[in-house]
Amino acid sequence: MTITYRPAKPDDLPEVVAIRALASSEVKTRYGFEVQKKQENFSPGSFYAFTIDKEPEGFWIAEENNKIMGMAIRWVRDSFWFLSYLFVAPRYQERNVGRRLLEIVLHEGTPPSVDNRGVITYAYNAASIGLYMAGGMYARESLYRMTGQSALIESRPRPEHSLDCEKLGPGPETIDRLASIDARTLGFPRRLHHEYLLQRQDGACYAFKEGRDTAAYGYVWSNGQIGPLGALSTSAFLGALQTAFSLAATNAEEVSIMVPGSNDLAARVALGYRFRVHEPYVLMSSKPFGDWQCYLLHSPPLL
Ligand SMILES: CC(C)(COP(=O)(O)OP(=O)(O)OC[C@H]1O[C@@H](n2cnc3c(N)ncnc32)[C@H](O)[C@@H]1OP(=O)(O)O)[C@@H](O)C(=O)NCCC(=O)NCCS
């Protein structure tokens, strides 16, 4: 049977989400990690739908006999290329489908100005790590998802490093402010990411101030998750993080972060609140980038 590779269509999205959930739970179970019990269903406000609307050239499907076998999504911001998703349904794995999808999204519609490529994958998945190494991306940073109890954060006195903060509305001015911090922290602006994150109803973005200047930004979500959070200096990072912990703790019973492994400031604050490490990931890229002392991630697909 011939395998077809084609751009994704809006009608594919429910099946794409089901394949991602299946492939992800299979690999987690195989390596003994916890699988989310809540079933993941397609929602029209999801990043998949946003991508098909705004960057369809980066979203590809592999299909055989009218059945979707796997999918890949990449985004490009300035000269930085990033693989958000690469998932092949377990029954179709090890048939070169993942490798072919990766080749397609590496090249199709990718501007010649791209000079760095990155991806985040499970730190225990030999197949994906090997595939990305063969694609010229190498391990640069360990990442850990950590969670802690809000009650413990709230029971402590207000930390001395807290910063004043201001809730930001959507719009071009906000996006410019956030993009200028990303350009310093990550090395590239991410206007489209912020357009997506700011229109979501389940969280808020804050500017954290040192004097009158915005020194950091951070998103706090209604499920207690913090991130992305980016800062112009380590002192601003610490202040923004402490303040974001307090904000997140009022929203939900549990607070969660995705922390770069080399970020000792974030690790110390989180462990001070008795956070636990849940799952290790690895950030791979063709060249080093990012000031990981000043950044907390949103998620593997969005960085
Ligand atoms: C990772 C994944 C997408 C790979 O897709 P796939 O279709 O099974 O993989 P392919 O058959 O195309 O790729 C095989 C290639 O992977 C690499 N590979 C696989 N196992 C490897 C290992 N143990 N060491 C080194 N490289 C390995 C090789 O480059 C191999 O190519 P080769 O056999 O020609 O040398 C798929 O296994 C998957 O969906 N896994 C679960 C979800 C996941 O981890 N996704 C990545 C999240 S970012």
The ligand as a Tripos MOL2 file, in Angstrom:
@<TRIPOS>MOLECULE
LIG
   48    50     1     0     0
SMALL
NO_CHARGES

@<TRIPOS>ATOM
      1 C1          9.7660    8.8880   17.3540 C.3       1 LIG1
      2 C2          8.8340    8.4300   16.2380 C.3       1 LIG1
      3 C3          8.1210    9.6400   15.6520 C.3       1 LIG1
      4 C4          9.6710    7.7680   15.1350 C.3       1 LIG1
      5 O1          8.8090    7.3950   14.0880 O.3       1 LIG1
      6 P1          8.9960    6.0050   13.3030 P.3       1 LIG1
      7 O2          8.1550    6.0740   12.0830 O.co2     1 LIG1
      8 O3          8.7850    4.8570   14.2180 O.co2     1 LIG1
      9 O4         10.5480    6.0400   12.9720 O.3       1 LIG1
     10 P2         11.2820    5.6970   11.6170 P.3       1 LIG1
     11 O5         11.0640    4.2430   11.3050 O.co2     1 LIG1
     12 O6         10.9750    6.6600   10.5580 O.co2     1 LIG1
     13 O7         12.7380    6.0610   12.0760 O.3       1 LIG1
     14 C5         13.7180    5.1980   12.2760 C.3       1 LIG1
     15 C6         14.9500    6.0570   12.5560 C.3       1 LIG1
     16 O8         14.9450    6.4600   13.9250 O.3       1 LIG1
     17 C7         16.2880    6.4320   14.3940 C.3       1 LIG1
     18 N1         16.3530    5.4970   15.5050 N.ar      1 LIG1
     19 C8         15.3810    4.6740   15.9550 C.ar      1 LIG1
     20 N2         15.8120    4.0140   17.0560 N.ar      1 LIG1
     21 C9         17.0560    4.4600   17.2970 C.ar      1 LIG1
     22 C10        18.0260    4.1850   18.2970 C.ar      1 LIG1
     23 N3         17.7780    3.3300   19.2900 N.pl3     1 LIG1
     24 N4         19.2060    4.8150   18.2250 N.ar      1 LIG1
     25 C11        19.4840    5.6890   17.2340 C.ar      1 LIG1
     26 N5         18.5840    5.9850   16.2690 N.ar      1 LIG1
     27 C12        17.4040    5.3760   16.2930 C.ar      1 LIG1
     28 C13        17.1750    6.0340   13.2380 C.3       1 LIG1
     29 O9         17.5980    7.2350   12.6130 O.3       1 LIG1
     30 C14        16.2080    5.2700   12.3710 C.3       1 LIG1
     31 O10        16.5340    5.3050   11.0100 O.3       1 LIG1
     32 P3         17.4060    4.0650   10.4030 P.3       1 LIG1
     33 O11        16.7480    2.8260   10.9110 O.co2     1 LIG1
     34 O12        17.2650    4.2450    8.9390 O.co2     1 LIG1
     35 O13        18.7720    4.2860   10.9240 O.co2     1 LIG1
     36 C15         7.7980    7.3900   16.7380 C.3       1 LIG1
     37 O14         8.5100    6.3030   17.2910 O.3       1 LIG1
     38 C16         6.8530    7.9460   17.7820 C.2       1 LIG1
     39 O15         5.8410    8.5320   17.4380 O.2       1 LIG1
     40 N6          7.1600    7.7220   19.0620 N.am      1 LIG1
     41 C17         6.3400    8.1280   20.1780 C.3       1 LIG1
     42 C18         6.1890    9.6050   20.2710 C.3       1 LIG1
     43 C19         7.4860   10.3600   20.2730 C.2       1 LIG1
     44 O16         8.4030   10.0750   21.0230 O.2       1 LIG1
     45 N7          7.5220   11.3840   19.4370 N.am      1 LIG1
     46 C20         8.5790   12.3510   19.4320 C.3       1 LIG1
     47 C21         8.1550   13.4490   20.3320 C.3       1 LIG1
     48 S1          9.0080   14.9250   19.9600 S.3       1 LIG1
@<TRIPOS>BOND
     1     1     2 1
     2     2     3 1
     3     2     4 1
     4     2    36 1
     5     4     5 1
     6     5     6 1
     7     6     7 2
     8     6     8 1
     9     6     9 1
    10     9    10 1
    11    10    11 2
    12    10    12 1
    13    10    13 1
    14    13    14 1
    15    14    15 1
    16    15    16 1
    17    15    30 1
    18    16    17 1
    19    17    18 1
    20    17    28 1
    21    18    19 ar
    22    18    27 ar
    23    19    20 ar
    24    20    21 ar
    25    21    22 ar
    26    21    27 ar
    27    22    23 1
    28    22    24 ar
    29    24    25 ar
    30    25    26 ar
    31    26    27 ar
    32    28    29 1
    33    28    30 1
    34    30    31 1
    35    31    32 1
    36    32    33 2
    37    32    34 1
    38    32    35 1
    39    36    37 1
    40    36    38 1
    41    38    39 2
    42    38    40 1
    43    40    41 1
    44    41    42 1
    45    42    43 1
    46    43    44 2
    47    43    45 1
    48    45    46 1
    49    46    47 1
    50    47    48 1
@<TRIPOS>SUBSTRUCTURE
     1 LIG1         1 GROUP 0 **** ****
